[in-house]
Amino acid sequence: MKRRRTAGVCLALGLALGVSMVPAGSLTVEAAEVIATVSGTVRKGTTSDLLLLATSDGNMEIKLDSGTDTSGCKLLLPDRKISVSVSHGSDGYLHAVTVKSGVQAGDVSVDSSKTAVVTGTIKEKSTGDILYLDTSNGEMELKLDSSTDMSGCKVLVTDKTYTVTCARGSDAYMHAIRISDAAYGSSSGTGSVPLSGMTPSPDGTVSESTTWVSGTVTKNTKSDLLCLAMGNEEMEIRLDAMTDSRNGIMAMPGRMFSVAVYRGGDAYMHAANVMGAKSSMIPVHIDTSAPSTVTGTVSSKSTENMLYIHTSNGDMELKLDALGSASGFKILVQGQKVSVSCARGDDAYMHALGITAIQ
């Protein structure tokens, strides 16, 4: 048995090292039986289509395709230990049949009734059970569990953007509940508390096919027009009655937004769903028995977690974790005049209960 296993590994390695000799072309990959199962660590440079694996017999290049079963391990980050069963494709490459890992999550309860949705890129220091996400509001540390839903992405690799729904666990960590490629995120705003006055439409749906785009908000953005910088181009996206902006209301210059867009009958691109980076906050008690109302203009420092406004009595900062209503706007831009109903929490912060745009 030992000789047969060694022969299988050597065969797989030999096939991998011979890939460079195969001419590039559009060849069909046929399904084949597993010829070997190899173990090793993920190397830097791995992508969602090509696994770079360091084994005791040398380095291997293994293709990941639509037929690869990654349900046993989707976190392909540098130094991650995995095992891969491979087959030989007619394109000369080894193809991964299954990818598995022995990492198991602990028994921790997660409060999924209070979730947050964040968008960011995975950092290289992420490990088998800890995901470090670089968002526009800073770095987030998220735990991965065996129950984490990754059906919205093939694999997780560094330097790629993902949308993560997360919630606080009994171990005080934020846990990833659902992860999907940012380009294919859900347009339903899953996990967010609905804000009265901000439903996208009477039935909450957009019939047109949508495509997700991500970019940085520019200074040309207006209350009804979201402008995103994407590379060397700027995309103009209309906001209308169908737009669901509950997950992205603070359109400040420099903030990263992900938007589900579709082409309208007016030839403009329209937003079906808008999402900004938001991190979860620890729940606190808020005394809503005697709320106050303040009026001011929105500051460019505002984020999805915190509203900063300039008032006649000075600057105020209000947490947005208890926001229950919003009216008169789809997004807030710098300088927008607003009226805010707020109350103090036992964390000494003022918390916004409702926001109304003043025209």
Secondary structure, DSSP 4 states (H G I P E B T S, - for coil): -HHHHHHHHHHHHHHHHTGGGSPP--PPPPP----EEEEEEEPTT--SSEEEEEETTEEEEEE--TT-EEEE--B--TT-EEEEEEEE-TTSSEEEEEEE---------EEEEEEEEEEEEE-TT--SSEEEEEETTEEEEEE--TT-EEEE-S-B-TT-EEEEEEEEETTSSEEEEEEEEGGG--TT-TTPPP-BT--SSTTS---S--EEEEEEE-TT-BTTEEEEEETTEEEEEE--TT-EEEE--B--TT-EEEEEEEE-TTSSEEEEEEEE---------B--SS-EEEEEEE-TT--SSEEEEEETTEEEEEE-TT--EEES-SSB-TT-EEEEEEEEBTTS-EEEEEEEE--
